[in-house]
């Protein structure tokens, strides 16, 4: 499986935002994500880091 979990970095900690992210793309100044189960979310911020080996996406508010 190639999906990853998305986390928000907040106050030096990482908080789970969305599990099993399959699609991640910029859309209208936001980050659109959809997981394997069809759940969709938009995040207003930036991608801080993506680790493909660890299957992790770290997001951060602007």
N, C-alpha and C positions, 0 to 999 in steps of 0.2 A: 504494500500500500504506500502511496506517495502523499497522502494528505498530512496536514500539520495542524497543530493547535495554535490559536492566536491568543496572545496575552497582552494586557495593557500594563505598561510600566507606570507605577503610581507610588510616589513617596519612597522610592528605592525598592519597592516590592513589585512582583508580577502577579497580576490578577487575571484569571482565565476569562476570556471574552467569548470565544467560539471554538468548539471542538470540531475535529475532522474537516477542516477547511479544504475544499476542493478547488474553488475558484476565488482569486483575489485580483482585483483590477481597479485602477483609478476611474472614478466616474463623477463628473460635476464637482470637482474639488474635494471629494470624499473618497474613502477606500471602501469598495463594495466587496463583500465576502458572502459566499454560499457554501454550505457544508454538504456532505454526502446525503443527508436526510432532507435537503431542500430548505433548511432554515437560512434566512438571509438577514444580513446586518450591514449597516453603513457606519463607518467610523470617521469622525472628524479629527484628523491628526496626521501623523507621518509614520512611515515604517522605519523603525530604528535598526532592526536587524532581522535577517532571515537565516536560519540554520537548517539546511536541507538534511544534513546527517541526523540532527536531533529532532527534526520535524517540528520546529518552533518558529513562530512569527512573533516578533516583539513590536508592539505599537506604542506610540507616545503622543500625548496631546501636544499641540503647538505651543 
